[in-house]
Amino acid sequence: MYRALSRVLARPSGTARTCVLGALLTATGAVILELVREQTGTAGFFVGLGLALLPVPPLMAAFRWLGRAAPGPWRQLLFCFGWGACTAALIAILANSFATEWMAAASTDPSAADRLGSVAVAPVVEETAKAAALLLVFVFRRRRLAGAADGIVLAGFTATGFAFTENILYLGNAFEEDLANGTRVLDSVTAATFFVRVVLSPFAHPLFTVLTGLGFGAAALTARRARRTGLPLLGLGLAMGAHALWNGSSHFGEYGFYLVYGCVMVPVFGLLLWLAVRVRRERLRAVAAELSVYAAAGWLSPAEVPALASMPARSLARALARRSGGRPAARAVSRYAADAAALALLRRHARRSGPGGRDPEFAERERELLHRLWHRRAAAAPALARAAVLEELLPAPHRPPQTAAPAPARVFVPVSRTPELSPAPG
């Protein structure tokens, strides 16, 4: 039944899939926003909405920067953001409220029930709800997960959306409290809440969910069923543990919050930041190594490979293409670079897996990417080759010839047709 359901859900038309997901996110978004407005009041809702928007663009830009080496489609990132902001937030607010009310009714100490709910219930519910978006991508769009970087990016967008809705609730309630008490701005609960949630720890929710994303990203690279199940569960467990520690910091005494923030959150954030930068560099090195094989086979020119492995060269190539051919030419370069990076990561994964663990759809996916590259090569290759020379990625006297438009009759022969994938040059 599960396999049949997967096939049914995985292969509807693009329009039908978009409509279903759009209807789901719209419905849950309308419900969660109305619930938040009821709790905060109309004035508090709009104040919270305005303040909660401030950290969203920087966080999204940071995660998008990480994924630019092999960028995924925007619609997938927006789905993850919408899931976190709408569906996951609705699940969390309903489940947390129900669990807290049930524990308060069953206990003689309502404050103890609140503490237990924030430490034991909320982390489990919220991280599971956010992880559902990653699970959907993993099950139905696994080829979009090419490693840890993709897991980090998708998790970051999901958690940013969730934190956005949660911040509306906290900031809106704080504003209504200040409004009722007539508190001055600098002494207000709103200012304190804004400082803690938006200035001091905007990365809290993304940090938790990134641990889950790392699990899914690692699971997408393994052929072993036990690891495909265990790695996401391990990441989810770590996310729940970190979330519980963060929520419980206020109960660890007067300086508990500062202790957890300084000794746990900041070092873990620094470690994940270092890991993200390293993964991004590793991806660019993989692009250079794997694409050189396709260049040797004639699918790319030698001058394109260093340009595709350099983010400044890609940006310059887009600018050159825009100058000569307008926005359509610049978009062609962007899509060409994205497809080339996806092809490189696909081949790296297949080479590391070996013939026994290779994805059965590898040849089909490789053929599809090569087909798309070939059709955009006439528009993108000259700009990339020129950018490689201007960025001094090639010797200055070397001027790569302009690539002529390809003959439409060329036969697409995947590199993988050889008995074994040839190793990428070291």
Backbone torsions as a table, in degrees:
resi	resn	phi	psi	omega
1	MET	NA	-42.8	-179.4
2	TYR	-62.2	-43.4	-179.7
3	ARG	-66.0	-39.7	178.7
4	ALA	-63.7	-42.5	178.6
5	LEU	-63.4	-39.8	179.0
6	SER	-61.0	-42.9	-179.6
7	ARG	-66.6	-37.8	-179.7
8	VAL	-66.8	-44.8	-177.3
9	LEU	-75.8	-25.8	-174.5
10	ALA	-81.9	-18.1	-172.8
11	ARG	-125.9	33.8	169.8
12	PRO	-77.8	169.4	178.1
13	SER	-65.6	157.8	-179.7
14	GLY	-60.8	-38.0	-179.6
15	THR	-66.0	-43.4	-179.3
16	ALA	-64.7	-42.5	-179.5
17	ARG	-63.7	-42.8	179.1
18	THR	-63.0	-40.3	180.0
19	CYS	-65.6	-43.1	-179.4
20	VAL	-63.8	-48.4	-179.6
21	LEU	-65.7	-40.0	178.2
22	GLY	-62.7	-41.2	178.7
23	ALA	-65.9	-40.2	179.5
24	LEU	-63.8	-48.6	-178.2
25	LEU	-67.9	-36.2	178.8
26	THR	-65.6	-43.8	-179.2
27	ALA	-65.5	-48.5	-179.7
28	THR	-67.6	-33.7	177.8
29	GLY	-65.2	-42.6	178.9
30	ALA	-63.7	-40.4	-179.0
31	VAL	-67.8	-46.5	-176.3
32	ILE	-67.8	-36.8	178.7
33	LEU	-67.2	-36.3	177.3
34	GLU	-68.8	-39.2	176.8
35	LEU	-62.9	-42.4	179.2
36	VAL	-65.6	-41.2	179.9
37	ARG	-64.1	-37.2	177.8
38	GLU	-64.3	-36.8	-177.7
39	GLN	-79.2	-31.7	-175.0
40	THR	-99.1	-18.3	-170.7
41	GLY	84.5	159.4	-175.8
42	THR	-64.3	-45.7	-179.7
43	ALA	-63.3	-45.7	179.0
44	GLY	-63.5	-35.0	179.4
45	PHE	-61.8	-48.3	-176.7
46	PHE	-71.1	-35.3	174.8
47	VAL	-65.3	-46.1	177.8
48	GLY	-62.0	-38.7	178.8
49	LEU	-62.2	-45.3	-179.3
50	GLY	-64.7	-42.3	-179.2
51	LEU	-72.6	-35.8	-178.4
52	ALA	-70.3	-21.8	179.2
53	LEU	-71.3	-24.3	-171.3
54	LEU	-59.2	-45.0	-178.0
55	PRO	-81.7	-7.4	-174.4
56	VAL	-66.3	-52.3	-179.1
57	PRO	-59.0	-44.1	178.2
58	PRO	-62.3	-39.4	-179.9
59	LEU	-67.1	-43.9	179.1
60	MET	-63.9	-39.4	178.8
61	ALA	-64.7	-38.6	-179.7
62	ALA	-64.9	-45.5	179.8
63	PHE	-70.1	-35.1	176.5
64	ARG	-65.9	-36.9	176.8
65	TRP	-59.3	-42.6	179.9
66	LEU	-62.1	-37.8	-176.4
67	GLY	-88.2	0.9	-175.1
68	ARG	-68.1	-21.4	179.1
69	ALA	-61.8	-36.0	174.5
70	ALA	-143.0	76.0	-170.0
71	PRO	-68.0	139.9	173.5
72	GLY	-90.1	171.7	-178.7
73	PRO	-67.7	142.7	179.7
74	TRP	-61.3	-34.9	-177.4
75	ARG	-63.3	-31.4	177.5
76	GLN	-71.0	-40.2	177.9
77	LEU	-66.1	-41.6	179.2
78	LEU	-67.4	-33.6	174.3
79	PHE	-61.1	-45.3	179.9
80	CYS	-63.2	-42.7	178.0
81	PHE	-62.5	-46.1	179.7
82	GLY	-64.2	-37.1	177.6
83	TRP	-63.0	-45.5	179.7
84	GLY	-64.4	-43.1	-176.2
85	ALA	-73.9	-31.2	-173.0
86	CYS	-109.2	-69.2	-171.8
87	THR	-68.7	-51.2	-178.9
88	ALA	-63.9	-39.7	179.1
89	ALA	-64.7	-39.0	178.4
90	LEU	-66.0	-44.9	176.8
91	ILE	-58.4	-43.8	-176.7
92	ALA	-66.3	-45.2	-175.7
93	ILE	-68.4	-36.1	178.6
94	LEU	-72.1	-46.4	-177.7
95	ALA	-68.3	-42.3	179.0
96	ASN	-63.9	-41.6	179.6
97	SER	-64.4	-44.1	179.9
98	PHE	-63.2	-45.8	-178.1
99	ALA	-65.1	-41.4	-179.4
100	THR	-65.8	-43.2	179.0
101	GLU	-64.7	-39.5	179.9
102	TRP	-66.0	-43.3	179.6
103	MET	-68.8	-35.7	177.7
104	ALA	-66.1	-37.3	179.1
105	ALA	-71.5	-31.8	-178.6
106	ALA	-86.3	-10.3	-176.8
107	SER	-114.3	154.3	176.6
108	THR	-87.4	-5.8	-179.1
109	ASP	-123.9	94.8	-178.6
110	PRO	-59.6	-34.0	-180.0
111	SER	-65.6	-36.0	176.8
112	ALA	-66.0	-35.9	177.1
113	ALA	-64.6	-39.8	177.8
114	ASP	-63.7	-42.6	179.4
115	ARG	-64.3	-44.1	179.6
116	LEU	-63.4	-38.8	179.2
117	GLY	-64.5	-40.7	-178.1
118	SER	-71.8	-29.6	-175.8
119	VAL	-94.7	-39.5	-172.9
120	ALA	-102.6	-31.9	-174.0
121	VAL	-96.0	-52.7	-174.6
122	ALA	-56.6	-45.9	179.8
123	PRO	-60.2	-40.1	-179.2
124	VAL	-66.8	-47.8	-177.3
125	VAL	-65.4	-48.9	-173.4
126	GLU	-69.1	-43.3	-179.7
127	GLU	-69.4	-34.0	176.4
128	THR	-66.9	-42.3	179.8
129	ALA	-63.6	-40.3	178.5
130	LYS	-70.4	-37.1	-179.1
131	ALA	-66.6	-20.9	179.9
132	ALA	-60.8	-35.5	177.4
133	ALA	-63.5	-42.2	178.7
134	LEU	-67.3	-36.0	178.2
135	LEU	-63.9	-41.4	178.3
136	LEU	-61.9	-43.4	177.6
137	VAL	-64.8	-41.5	-177.8
138	PHE	-64.4	-40.0	-177.0
139	VAL	-77.2	-44.6	-170.9
140	PHE	-104.2	-15.3	-179.9
141	ARG	-137.7	48.1	-174.1
142	ARG	-62.3	-30.4	-178.3
143	ARG	-68.2	-13.7	174.1
144	ARG	-79.2	-12.7	177.5
145	LEU	-99.4	100.0	-177.1
146	ALA	-106.1	18.7	178.4
147	GLY	144.6	-168.3	-174.6
148	ALA	-62.7	-36.9	-177.3
149	ALA	-61.0	-42.6	178.9
150	ASP	-64.9	-39.7	177.1
151	GLY	-62.5	-41.3	178.7
152	ILE	-63.4	-45.1	-176.6
153	VAL	-64.7	-48.1	-179.4
154	LEU	-64.1	-41.9	177.7
155	ALA	-64.8	-39.3	179.8
156	GLY	-63.9	-42.1	178.3
157	PHE	-66.4	-40.1	178.9
158	THR	-63.1	-47.1	-178.0
159	ALA	-69.6	-33.0	176.6
160	THR	-63.6	-41.2	176.4
161	GLY	-64.0	-42.0	179.3
162	PHE	-64.1	-46.1	-179.9
163	ALA	-63.1	-33.8	177.9
164	PHE	-58.9	-50.5	-179.9
165	THR	-66.9	-40.3	179.7
166	GLU	-64.7	-37.6	178.5
167	ASN	-65.9	-34.9	175.6
168	ILE	-58.6	-44.0	-179.1
169	LEU	-64.1	-50.1	-177.2
170	TYR	-66.4	-45.5	-178.3
171	LEU	-70.5	-37.1	177.4
172	GLY	-64.8	-43.0	177.1
173	ASN	-64.0	-40.0	178.9
174	ALA	-64.0	-40.1	179.2
175	PHE	-65.7	-41.5	178.8
176	GLU	-63.8	-37.5	177.3
177	GLU	-65.2	-43.7	178.2
178	ASP	-65.2	-37.8	180.0
179	LEU	-64.7	-39.5	179.6
180	ALA	-70.7	-34.3	-177.2
181	ASN	-92.4	-7.3	-178.9
182	GLY	65.5	35.0	-177.9
183	THR	-75.8	143.3	176.2
184	ARG	-70.0	158.5	-172.7
185	VAL	-60.4	-49.6	-175.2
186	LEU	-67.8	-25.8	179.5
187	ASP	-100.2	11.6	-170.8
188	SER	-83.4	157.4	173.2
189	VAL	-68.0	-30.8	178.5
190	THR	-61.8	-45.4	179.5
191	ALA	-63.5	-41.9	179.5
192	ALA	-65.7	-42.3	178.9
193	THR	-64.6	-41.6	178.9
194	PHE	-62.3	-42.4	-178.7
195	PHE	-63.9	-44.4	-176.3
196	VAL	-71.1	-45.8	-170.4
197	ARG	-88.0	-32.7	-174.6
198	VAL	-102.6	-38.1	-177.1
199	VAL	-91.1	-48.7	-172.4
200	LEU	-81.1	-39.2	-173.1
201	SER	-139.5	52.6	176.3
202	PRO	-68.4	-17.5	-177.1
203	PHE	-91.0	3.9	-173.0
204	ALA	-61.1	-60.2	-179.5
205	HIS	-61.1	-45.4	175.6
206	PRO	-58.0	-37.5	179.6
207	LEU	-61.8	-43.8	179.9
208	PHE	-62.4	-51.7	-172.6
209	THR	-72.1	-25.3	176.0
210	VAL	-59.7	-32.8	176.9
211	LEU	-62.5	-40.0	174.3
212	THR	-65.7	-42.0	179.2
213	GLY	-61.3	-37.2	176.4
214	LEU	-62.0	-39.2	177.8
215	GLY	-62.7	-45.2	178.9
216	PHE	-68.0	-38.6	179.0
217	GLY	-63.2	-40.7	178.0
218	ALA	-70.0	-36.8	-179.6
219	ALA	-65.8	-31.3	-179.4
220	ALA	-68.4	-16.7	-177.6
221	LEU	-97.7	-2.3	-177.5
222	THR	-111.3	148.2	178.4
223	ALA	-97.1	-7.6	-178.5
224	ARG	-81.1	129.1	-175.9
225	ARG	-64.3	-38.1	-178.9
226	ALA	-62.7	-40.5	179.8
227	ARG	-71.9	-34.9	178.3
228	ARG	-63.2	-29.1	176.9
229	THR	-88.9	-43.1	-172.7
230	GLY	-72.7	-38.3	-177.2
231	LEU	-65.2	-45.4	175.1
232	PRO	-62.7	-37.6	178.8
233	LEU	-66.7	-37.5	176.7
234	LEU	-63.6	-46.1	177.8
235	GLY	-61.5	-41.0	178.3
236	LEU	-64.3	-40.4	178.1
237	GLY	-63.3	-41.4	177.0
238	LEU	-64.6	-39.1	178.1
239	ALA	-62.9	-43.4	178.2
240	MET	-63.4	-41.4	179.9
241	GLY	-64.7	-44.0	178.4
242	ALA	-65.0	-38.8	178.9
243	HIS	-65.2	-43.0	179.1
244	ALA	-63.8	-40.5	178.2
245	LEU	-63.2	-41.1	179.5
246	TRP	-65.3	-46.2	-179.8
247	ASN	-66.2	-32.2	-178.4
248	GLY	-84.4	-4.3	-175.9
249	SER	-62.3	-32.2	-179.2
250	SER	-71.4	-13.3	179.8
251	HIS	-99.2	6.0	-177.1
252	PHE	-96.0	21.5	-179.5
253	GLY	105.0	-176.2	-174.6
254	GLU	-62.3	-36.3	-176.8
255	TYR	-108.8	16.7	-178.2
256	GLY	-61.7	-42.2	-179.3
257	PHE	-61.9	-47.0	-178.3
258	TYR	-66.7	-33.4	179.0
259	LEU	-66.2	-48.0	179.7
260	VAL	-66.7	-39.7	-178.6
261	TYR	-64.4	-47.8	-175.5
262	GLY	-77.5	-34.5	-173.5
263	CYS	-96.7	-17.9	-177.3
264	VAL	-120.9	-58.3	-171.6
265	MET	-65.1	-49.2	-178.0
266	VAL	-64.5	-46.6	177.2
267	PRO	-62.2	-40.7	179.2
268	VAL	-65.5	-40.5	177.1
269	PHE	-61.2	-44.3	178.1
270	GLY	-62.9	-39.5	178.8
271	LEU	-64.2	-44.7	179.5
272	LEU	-67.7	-34.9	176.3
273	LEU	-63.9	-44.0	176.9
274	TRP	-61.4	-43.2	179.7
275	LEU	-62.9	-41.5	-179.1
276	ALA	-63.2	-44.3	179.4
277	VAL	-64.3	-40.1	179.8
278	ARG	-66.2	-41.8	178.6
279	VAL	-62.7	-39.6	179.1
280	ARG	-63.3	-44.1	178.2
281	ARG	-64.7	-39.6	179.3
282	GLU	-63.1	-37.1	178.0
283	ARG	-63.5	-42.5	179.5
284	LEU	-66.0	-36.5	175.7
285	ARG	-65.9	-38.2	177.6
286	ALA	-65.3	-37.4	177.3
287	VAL	-60.5	-46.1	-179.7
288	ALA	-63.9	-43.9	-175.8
289	ALA	-69.6	-46.6	-174.7
290	GLU	-75.6	-37.0	-178.8
291	LEU	-70.4	-21.7	177.6
292	SER	-63.3	-28.6	176.8
293	VAL	-67.9	-41.7	178.2
294	TYR	-70.7	-30.9	175.3
295	ALA	-66.2	-39.9	178.0
296	ALA	-65.1	-29.4	178.7
297	ALA	-83.3	-5.0	176.2
298	GLY	96.1	2.8	-179.8
299	TRP	-78.3	-27.4	178.2
300	LEU	-130.4	157.9	172.4
301	SER	-86.0	151.4	-179.5
302	PRO	-57.9	-28.7	-178.8
303	ALA	-72.9	-23.6	-178.5
304	GLU	-72.4	-33.6	-171.8
305	VAL	-59.7	-52.4	178.9
306	PRO	-64.0	-30.5	177.9
307	ALA	-69.0	-39.9	179.3
308	LEU	-69.9	-21.7	179.0
309	ALA	-94.2	8.6	-179.4
310	SER	-127.7	121.7	-180.0
311	MET	-66.9	-41.5	175.7
312	PRO	-60.1	-38.2	179.7
313	ALA	-67.5	-37.1	177.0
314	ARG	-62.7	-44.9	179.4
315	SER	-62.0	-42.7	178.8
316	LEU	-64.2	-39.7	179.0
317	ALA	-63.1	-39.5	176.9
318	ARG	-63.4	-41.0	179.2
319	ALA	-65.0	-41.6	178.4
320	LEU	-64.3	-41.3	179.7
321	ALA	-67.0	-38.8	179.1
322	ARG	-64.8	-37.0	-179.0
323	ARG	-65.6	-34.6	-176.2
324	SER	-95.9	-32.1	-174.5
325	GLY	-127.3	5.2	178.3
326	GLY	79.6	-168.0	-176.4
327	ARG	-63.1	-38.1	177.6
328	PRO	-58.2	-38.9	178.5
329	ALA	-67.7	-39.5	178.0
330	ALA	-64.8	-39.8	177.3
331	ARG	-65.6	-35.2	177.9
332	ALA	-62.8	-40.3	177.8
333	VAL	-64.8	-43.6	-179.8
334	SER	-61.5	-45.2	-179.5
335	ARG	-69.5	-36.0	177.0
336	TYR	-61.8	-46.3	179.5
337	ALA	-64.3	-40.7	179.4
338	ALA	-64.6	-42.9	179.3
339	ASP	-67.5	-38.1	178.7
340	ALA	-64.5	-42.1	178.3
341	ALA	-65.9	-41.4	177.4
342	ALA	-61.8	-39.2	177.9
343	LEU	-63.9	-42.7	179.7
344	ALA	-63.0	-44.9	-179.7
345	LEU	-68.1	-34.8	176.8
346	LEU	-62.4	-44.7	-179.3
347	ARG	-69.4	-37.5	178.0
348	ARG	-61.2	-44.0	179.8
349	HIS	-62.9	-43.0	179.8
350	ALA	-66.2	-39.4	-179.6
351	ARG	-66.3	-40.0	-179.8
352	ARG	-72.9	-30.1	-178.9
353	SER	-74.8	-27.3	-177.7
354	GLY	81.2	169.5	-177.7
355	PRO	-59.5	-34.7	-177.5
356	GLY	-72.5	-33.7	-176.7
357	GLY	-102.8	11.1	-175.9
358	ARG	-70.3	142.7	176.7
359	ASP	-62.2	127.7	-179.3
360	PRO	-62.0	-20.6	179.7
361	GLU	-93.8	10.5	-176.1
362	PHE	-59.7	-49.9	-176.2
363	ALA	-61.8	-41.3	179.4
364	GLU	-65.1	-43.1	179.5
365	ARG	-67.2	-39.7	178.1
366	GLU	-63.2	-44.3	179.2
367	ARG	-61.2	-41.3	179.9
368	GLU	-62.0	-45.2	-179.1
369	LEU	-68.3	-40.6	177.6
370	LEU	-63.5	-38.5	177.7
371	HIS	-60.9	-45.8	-180.0
372	ARG	-66.4	-38.8	177.4
373	LEU	-62.9	-44.1	-176.3
374	TRP	-63.2	-37.3	-178.3
375	HIS	-73.9	-22.7	179.5
376	ARG	-101.8	-2.1	-171.6
377	ARG	-64.7	-37.6	-178.4
378	ALA	-62.6	-32.8	-179.5
379	ALA	-85.3	-32.9	-171.2
380	ALA	-97.7	-36.4	-172.4
381	ALA	-59.9	-45.0	-179.6
382	PRO	-60.2	-40.4	-179.7
383	ALA	-66.6	-40.0	179.2
384	LEU	-67.1	-41.5	178.9
385	ALA	-64.6	-40.7	178.1
386	ARG	-65.6	-40.2	178.7
387	ALA	-64.2	-36.1	178.8
388	ALA	-62.8	-38.2	179.0
389	VAL	-70.9	-44.8	-178.1
390	LEU	-66.3	-33.0	177.7
391	GLU	-83.8	2.6	179.0
392	GLU	60.1	36.5	173.7
393	LEU	-84.1	-14.2	175.5
394	LEU	-124.4	158.9	175.3
395	PRO	-58.2	137.7	-175.5
396	ALA	-56.3	-40.9	-179.6
397	PRO	-65.8	-20.0	-176.3
398	HIS	-80.7	116.8	177.3
399	ARG	-115.8	104.8	-177.1
400	PRO	-64.6	139.6	-179.7
401	PRO	-66.5	150.0	176.6
402	GLN	-67.3	134.3	-177.8
403	THR	-80.4	124.8	179.6
404	ALA	-77.6	161.1	178.4
405	ALA	-62.2	134.7	-175.9
406	PRO	-71.1	150.5	174.9
407	ALA	-72.6	132.3	-175.9
408	PRO	-66.2	-15.6	-175.9
409	ALA	-86.9	3.5	-177.4
410	ARG	-62.7	137.7	-179.3
411	VAL	-89.2	135.6	-179.1
412	PHE	-88.3	107.5	179.6
413	VAL	-112.4	110.0	-178.6
414	PRO	-60.2	144.1	176.8
415	VAL	-60.8	-29.2	-174.5
416	SER	-74.0	3.2	-178.6
417	ARG	-71.3	-18.4	175.6
418	THR	-65.9	154.3	-177.0
419	PRO	-55.5	-37.0	179.1
420	GLU	-133.2	144.4	177.0
421	LEU	-65.1	128.2	177.7
422	SER	-69.3	136.6	-177.6
423	PRO	-65.2	141.8	177.9
424	ALA	-66.5	140.7	-179.4
425	PRO	-61.9	137.9	-173.7
426	GLY	-82.5	NA	NA
